[in-house]
């Protein structure tokens, strides 16, 4: 088919340009009206593929997993840089427990509905449907949480939750595929490695890579093309972790955490001078992630095969969307401590339930082992679009609340303490960190550092960390 007289290569180049323009427009709409850009980009793909047949889905199937994995690694790397240890530490346990509980509950519900309604008597497809779509998508949640201007603590909670759920989905789908592979003497070993290795190996790879790359950035950050070198090293780390049996996306996340929290890992490098990731590096990384993400979401729409799901499966998808939202809302107060995590976060955390890139990548990977997974793609697209629509409606009707003032003060205090330590370390490594652990009342009034800038005002009185 032709459009505007374009065919072949010219048509493909035209669609690439349109995808980038729609991605830019969708990003603006997401910032202005808080509508996820996932909907616009998948819609464009559906128009170009199943509706008008401008491109053939078979042409893109081989590159879809590669493009999706690269996009996911970039987005989680960026989330890791923004994840500040001091801010996450008070509620890290709650976020991890919440991610584990919601992923297990969501996967179970999806598996049951898939086995009984969507893919009757097709246990394999139902299992892959449940494990792949049981997680929220960091590629959807993280950018949207940033655009909403959420409080720092709530944004960090959502970042950590989505990253952990992504990692759990990768581990689960990998385990299922190991079970489905032809029986061999090494099946038990493959299954064991799929269950045990991904998390610890991913963490170790990411941490070691972060320390190594910090040594490089100390001397080379201001050189041309350092940002591209950093992204190249990120993909090497991702691939290395995967080859070693670890989780590549978890390695990317930890790699970003190390770079973003250099003040707390420099002790391993015997360095005392402060260091910050340059804005130029972040800008290049964000723009490349935008390009890859736009194309992958476009491909999801192209590859999806439109069909009438039928009344019962259609109702089942709608019920699933509601149940997934309700599950997150019910689990939040059950696994979090009010003294560490404000109850005012509950509705916002429940609302950020959009599926997307992670689930699609895992289904594309599963195609190599189970070709019948093509039957799962259309219900998966419906669920992805439906969860994002539900998230949009919820957030429009009930915008996220600001966190309670005492939690907000603690987060401002942690940021102020971090900045002050960085400013004073030029005279000695972590000279005043012990005083900050006890609270602001024990810290002597600082004199202005060489730059003439004092840290921001701090809340009065010591912080009771056991509240």
Beta strands, then each sheet from edge to edge (+ up, - down):
end
